């Protein structure tokens, strides 16, 4: 269950980097979830404040046209790192070397895949609406990150299935977009 929760939370960091970490921090502070010993700093007051401030800044920045696209490219390595940390922090019953391996490969990989997919969809949105439609995408992305974060901690298996559905949906949207572009060029 902790693996499913960790991977789903990592996927949420691919949507928004800091909101899932804030949810994780608040849940750990409330005693709802245990953290691996070396990740207990996530529940500290300074970490919670930092995640809160970073979440607010990230949310605001994604509502600025074209800054959101720049942020997508700058945030990619941060999302991968956040996904690795989120996944590894929940793997309390595994030896550290396994925890870090799963966090890096599984959590970082899932976060990177989700982040790359949403960045491509946002780029398409920017191209077709000149950035003016991106606020809708930003709102949906934030809501999905929060819902997946909360669900991943409460219902890990449901969260993994939801993330899989999200990835498939994003892939289908990207493929259709590529086909339309190819047809328009032909």
Secondary structure, DSSP 4 states (H G I P E B T S, - for coil): -HHHHHHHHHHHHHH-HHHHHHHHHHHHHTTSS---GGGGGGGSHHHHHHHHHHHHHHHHHTTSTTHHHHHHHHHHHHHHHHHHHHHHHT-TTS-HHHHHHHIIIIIHHHHHHHHHHHHHHHHHHHHHHTTTTHHHHHHHHHHHHHHHHHHHHH-HHHHHHHHHHHHHHHHHHHHHHHHHHHHHH-
